[in-house]
Amino acid sequence: MQAFWTQDLVHFESAVAIPNYQTYNVEAAKVPQSPAGMSPHKYVMILEPFGFMINNAQDGNLTRGWVHANATAPKGAPAGGPSMRFSDGYYYVITGGKTVTLYRSPDLRTWVASPHNPMIHPTSADAKVRNPTGVDCTTTLLLLHRPLFTAD
């Protein structure tokens, strides 16, 4: 697996981050402070389909130091195209494909689905959308005007 970085979004550098490892749709997020009870880490990475790795690189060099986290996937969550963030003590995963859902966890093991799932779901009009190559484009974008989780 390669890591890429840039200072200007024009010139990129890369290096091997995890030798002899291949996956798809990888995303890393910064973790300002590891939650209590978890191995210390400054970064978390989600791998498709639903693997998690953590890294405690104090210097921000993400080309070394990745280890598999003691984690589980959100039960019933679609594995396609996951995205991950960490905010206010929770790990957030947005995942889906045609049906997009949101989950959060304090520890990468105990997941709660948003009560507003699915956030985005296909409609009958989506089946009529095609791009010039004939490949279906079947996701409808919705703007949400409500909180995705309520305050604890």
C-alpha angles and dihedrals in degrees: 000000000000128000118212128195140171141182096204108023088243106072116046133191126198141188137172109276100176115018119223094005126122130183140138136247099017122180131177128202133192117247109202092196128009112241116251114275095025130105110268112268140158096195138036127197129197119210126197119273094034108291121140131207129183132205130194097195103156091191094051094245102144095181090090141028104050116149131174112263125228091251145135132208121253106268112256094002117144109244100215121120101343122198124194138201136168120216136157094351097313135103110221124202124190111191142155134090110219091007113042120203138180128219134174135197136180092209111018089254107065107060129185122194118225110257086229095061129166093051091182125016135172121263132200088260090061091067089063095055116097133164122225092269091058094246113139117252099199109166123101118205115223126189110223120213098185136071114271092215128023122231114275 
